[in-house]
Amino acid sequence: MVRIGMVNYINVAPIYEVWKEQIFPAHWQVIEAQPSQLNVLLAEDGIDLGFVSSYAYAVQPHRYQILADLSISATGSVGSVFLFSKVPPEQLHGKLVMLTGQSDTSIRLVKIILEEFYRVQPIYEVGEVYHSLDAQQRASAVLAIGDDALRLNVERRYPVQLDLGETWHRETGLPFVFSVCAVRESFLAQEPQTARLVRQALVDCREQGHQRMGEICDRVARRIPMDCEACSHYLMGIEHDLSPIKIQALERFFQYLMDRGEAPNNVLPLKIFS
């Protein structure tokens, strides 16, 4: 059995919608969850490989390798990782920012953006950000990701909408890698060929999915709901490769984490499995 973690947001639809059409070996089991849940599953040996927050690799690099040429990333605007705020970000010093618990990477990224780029120190809480009336009333800003961020963007509840991918790109000139496809070292020691086959299957699905983007948008847009044109614009901005510049971007993010004491000092160099 190989247990494969898959994010249950539409940002992986160009891979996952094609994957669901294929016939794979019966012992390939897909487990869907939010990124933070997949992080826990990988750490607790509940899955063998899959899409997890980039931060999950950074905090336990001795336990994992990164599958080559796979990610959930963006060069500029990502469209589904936002700080929604009642005031401009430079006015958030000392104010409450409510953070979604769905993504460990986005939590670290928004703190880097606010503290390092805008030089403010808010008060943070982790909790429900979309359905919570309490968060809407008490917090000056909320961090939302994935489908919740898409819904808040459509609903225009907040006057300030800071796209974290776009902000990172403006400040660093680099893409941002929100999620990597990581594999446990212990699984690799036993099943390296299976890991290669799964990796190649994911890459093949990605290539097909990008060629069928219109059809896939029509299939998944209603989940938000959003119109097909908006869905297509969003998914065209999501990238699923791990090019050399994205490896450089990961290294820059991890260096921030190490400098801030949020990751061990042995994260670099990255371990890439192909």
C-alpha positions as CSV (number, residue, x, y, z in Angstrom):
1,M,0.0,0.0,0.0
2,V,1.2,3.5,-0.9
3,R,-0.8,6.3,0.7
4,I,-0.9,9.5,-1.3
5,G,-1.9,12.8,0.3
6,M,-3.9,15.2,-1.9
7,V,-5.1,18.7,-1.0
8,N,-8.8,19.0,-1.2
9,Y,-8.9,22.5,-2.7
10,I,-9.5,23.4,-6.3
11,N,-5.9,24.6,-6.7
12,V,-4.8,21.0,-7.4
13,A,-7.7,20.4,-9.8
14,P,-5.4,20.5,-12.9
15,I,-3.7,17.4,-11.4
16,Y,-6.4,15.7,-9.4
17,E,-9.3,15.9,-11.8
18,V,-7.2,14.0,-14.4
19,W,-5.8,11.7,-11.7
20,K,-9.4,10.6,-10.8
21,E,-10.0,9.5,-14.4
22,Q,-7.0,7.2,-14.5
23,I,-6.7,3.5,-13.6
24,F,-3.9,3.0,-11.1
25,P,-2.7,0.0,-9.1
26,A,-5.3,-0.9,-6.5
27,H,-2.7,-0.4,-3.7
28,W,-2.4,3.3,-4.6
29,Q,-4.7,5.0,-2.0
30,V,-5.4,8.7,-2.1
31,I,-6.2,10.5,1.1
32,E,-7.8,14.0,0.7
33,A,-7.4,16.7,3.4
34,Q,-6.5,20.3,4.1
35,P,-2.7,21.1,4.0
36,S,-2.3,21.3,7.8
37,Q,-4.0,17.9,8.2
38,L,-1.8,16.3,5.5
39,N,1.3,17.8,7.4
40,V,0.2,15.9,10.5
41,L,-0.5,12.7,8.5
42,L,2.9,12.7,7.0
43,A,4.6,13.4,10.3
44,E,2.7,10.6,12.0
45,D,3.2,8.1,9.1
46,G,-0.4,8.3,8.1
47,I,0.6,8.9,4.5
48,D,3.7,8.0,2.6
49,L,4.0,10.9,0.3
50,G,1.8,13.8,-0.9
51,F,1.3,17.6,-1.1
52,V,2.1,19.2,2.2
53,S,2.9,22.7,3.3
54,S,6.4,23.8,2.5
55,Y,6.8,24.5,6.1
56,A,6.3,20.9,7.0
57,Y,9.4,20.0,5.2
58,A,11.4,22.8,6.8
59,V,10.7,21.7,10.3
60,Q,11.6,18.0,9.8
61,P,14.0,18.0,6.8
62,H,15.8,14.8,8.2
63,R,12.5,12.9,7.7
64,Y,11.6,13.8,4.1
65,Q,12.7,14.4,0.6
66,I,10.9,16.6,-1.9
67,L,9.6,15.0,-5.1
68,A,11.2,16.8,-8.2
69,D,9.1,19.1,-10.4
70,L,6.0,19.1,-8.3
71,S,4.6,22.0,-6.2
72,I,1.6,24.3,-5.6
73,S,3.2,27.7,-6.3
74,A,2.7,31.0,-8.0
75,T,4.9,33.7,-9.6
76,G,3.1,36.8,-8.4
77,S,-0.6,36.7,-7.5
78,V,-1.8,33.4,-6.2
79,G,-5.4,34.4,-5.9
80,S,-6.2,32.1,-2.9
81,V,-3.9,33.1,-0.1
82,F,-5.0,36.5,1.2
83,L,-4.7,38.8,4.2
84,F,-8.2,40.4,4.3
85,S,-8.0,43.5,6.4
86,K,-10.1,46.4,7.6
87,V,-7.1,48.7,7.5
88,P,-3.9,49.0,5.4
89,P,-1.3,46.4,6.6
90,E,1.1,49.1,7.9
91,Q,-1.6,50.0,10.4
92,L,-1.9,46.5,11.9
93,H,0.7,47.0,14.6
94,G,-0.8,45.9,18.0
95,K,-4.1,44.8,16.3
96,L,-5.6,41.4,16.2
97,V,-5.0,39.2,13.1
98,M,-6.9,36.0,13.0
99,L,-5.0,33.2,11.2
100,T,-6.6,30.2,9.5
101,G,-5.3,26.9,10.9
102,Q,-5.5,25.2,7.5
103,S,-1.9,26.0,6.3
104,D,1.3,26.2,8.3
105,T,3.1,27.8,5.4
106,S,0.7,30.7,5.0
107,I,0.9,31.5,8.7
108,R,4.6,31.8,8.5
109,L,4.5,33.7,5.2
110,V,2.0,36.3,6.5
111,K,4.2,36.9,9.6
112,I,7.2,37.4,7.5
113,I,5.3,39.9,5.3
114,L,3.9,41.8,8.2
115,E,6.9,41.8,10.5
116,E,9.8,41.9,8.0
117,F,8.3,43.8,5.0
118,Y,5.8,46.1,6.7
119,R,7.6,46.3,10.1
120,V,4.5,45.8,12.2
121,Q,3.9,43.4,15.1
122,P,0.2,42.4,15.3
123,I,-1.4,40.1,17.9
124,Y,-2.1,36.7,16.3
125,E,-4.8,34.1,17.0
126,V,-5.5,30.9,15.1
127,G,-9.1,30.0,14.5
128,E,-12.0,29.9,12.1
129,V,-11.9,32.9,9.7
130,Y,-14.7,32.3,7.2
131,H,-17.7,31.2,9.1
132,S,-16.8,32.9,12.4
133,L,-18.8,36.1,13.3
134,D,-16.4,36.5,16.2
135,A,-13.4,36.8,13.9
136,Q,-15.2,39.3,11.7
137,Q,-16.1,41.5,14.6
138,R,-12.9,41.3,16.8
139,A,-10.1,40.9,14.2
140,S,-8.7,43.8,12.2
141,A,-7.6,41.3,9.6
142,V,-7.9,37.6,8.8
143,L,-5.6,35.2,6.9
144,A,-7.6,32.9,4.6
145,I,-6.4,30.3,2.1
146,G,-7.8,28.0,-0.5
147,D,-11.5,27.9,-1.2
148,D,-12.3,30.1,1.8
149,A,-10.1,32.8,0.4
150,L,-11.7,32.5,-3.0
151,R,-15.1,32.9,-1.4
152,L,-14.1,36.0,0.7
153,N,-12.5,37.5,-2.4
154,V,-15.8,37.1,-4.3
155,E,-17.9,38.4,-1.4
156,R,-15.7,41.5,-0.9
157,R,-16.2,41.6,2.9
158,Y,-13.0,43.5,3.5
159,P,-11.7,46.7,1.9
160,V,-8.1,45.6,1.9
161,Q,-7.2,42.3,0.2
162,L,-3.4,41.6,0.3
163,D,-2.4,38.7,-2.0
164,L,0.5,37.1,-0.2
165,G,2.0,35.6,-3.3
166,E,2.0,39.0,-5.1
167,T,3.5,40.7,-2.0
168,W,6.3,38.2,-1.7
169,H,7.1,38.5,-5.4
170,R,7.2,42.3,-5.2
171,E,9.6,42.2,-2.2
172,T,11.9,39.3,-3.3
173,G,11.5,39.1,-7.1
174,L,10.9,35.3,-6.6
175,P,7.9,32.9,-6.9
176,F,6.5,31.5,-3.8
177,V,6.1,27.7,-3.2
178,F,3.2,27.1,-0.9
179,S,3.2,23.3,-1.0
180,V,5.7,20.7,-2.0
181,C,5.1,17.0,-2.7
182,A,7.2,15.3,0.1
183,V,8.0,11.7,0.7
184,R,9.0,10.0,3.9
185,E,12.7,8.8,4.0
186,S,11.6,5.6,5.6
187,F,9.2,4.9,2.7
188,L,11.9,5.7,0.1
189,A,14.3,3.2,1.8
190,Q,11.7,0.5,1.1
191,E,9.9,1.6,-2.0
192,P,12.0,4.0,-4.2
193,Q,10.6,2.7,-7.4
194,T,7.0,3.1,-6.2
195,A,7.8,6.7,-5.3
196,R,9.2,7.3,-8.8
197,L,6.1,5.8,-10.4
198,V,3.7,8.0,-8.3
199,R,5.8,11.1,-9.0
200,Q,5.7,10.5,-12.7
201,A,2.0,9.8,-12.6
202,L,1.4,13.1,-10.9
203,V,3.6,14.9,-13.4
204,D,1.7,13.2,-16.3
205,C,-1.6,14.3,-14.9
206,R,-0.4,17.8,-14.5
207,E,0.6,18.0,-18.2
208,Q,-2.8,16.7,-19.3
209,G,-4.6,18.9,-16.9
210,H,-3.0,22.1,-18.1
211,Q,-4.0,21.2,-21.7
212,R,-7.6,20.7,-20.5
213,M,-7.9,23.8,-18.3
214,G,-11.2,25.0,-19.8
215,E,-13.0,21.7,-19.2
216,I,-11.5,21.4,-15.6
217,C,-12.6,25.0,-14.7
218,D,-16.1,24.1,-15.9
219,R,-16.1,21.1,-13.6
220,V,-14.8,22.7,-10.4
221,A,-16.0,26.4,-10.5
222,R,-19.3,25.6,-8.9
223,R,-17.7,24.4,-5.7
224,I,-16.8,28.0,-4.7
225,P,-19.1,29.1,-6.5
226,M,-17.5,31.3,-9.1
227,D,-18.0,31.8,-12.8
228,C,-15.9,29.8,-15.2
229,E,-14.0,32.8,-16.5
230,A,-12.9,33.7,-12.9
231,C,-12.0,30.1,-12.2
232,S,-9.9,29.9,-15.3
233,H,-8.1,33.1,-14.5
234,Y,-7.3,31.8,-11.0
235,L,-6.2,28.3,-12.1
236,M,-4.0,29.7,-14.8
237,G,-2.1,31.6,-12.1
238,I,-1.4,28.4,-10.0
239,E,1.7,26.6,-11.0
240,H,2.6,23.0,-10.2
241,D,6.2,22.7,-11.2
242,L,9.4,23.0,-9.2
243,S,11.8,24.8,-11.5
244,P,15.3,26.0,-10.4
245,I,14.0,29.5,-9.6
246,K,11.3,27.9,-7.3
247,I,14.0,25.9,-5.6
248,Q,15.8,29.2,-5.0
249,A,12.5,30.7,-3.7
250,L,12.1,27.8,-1.3
251,E,15.6,28.3,0.0
252,R,14.9,32.1,0.5
253,F,11.7,31.3,2.5
254,F,13.5,28.6,4.6
255,Q,16.4,31.1,5.3
256,Y,13.8,33.5,6.7
257,L,12.4,30.7,8.9
258,M,15.9,29.8,10.1
259,D,16.8,33.4,10.8
260,R,13.5,33.8,12.8
261,G,14.1,30.6,14.8
262,E,11.1,28.9,13.2
263,A,13.1,26.1,11.5
264,P,16.2,24.1,12.3
265,N,19.6,25.2,10.8
266,N,20.0,22.0,8.7
267,V,17.2,22.7,6.2
268,L,19.6,23.5,3.4
269,P,20.6,22.1,1.0
270,L,17.2,20.8,-0.1
271,K,16.9,17.0,-0.7
272,I,15.2,16.5,-4.1
273,F,14.1,13.0,-5.2
274,S,13.6,12.2,-8.8
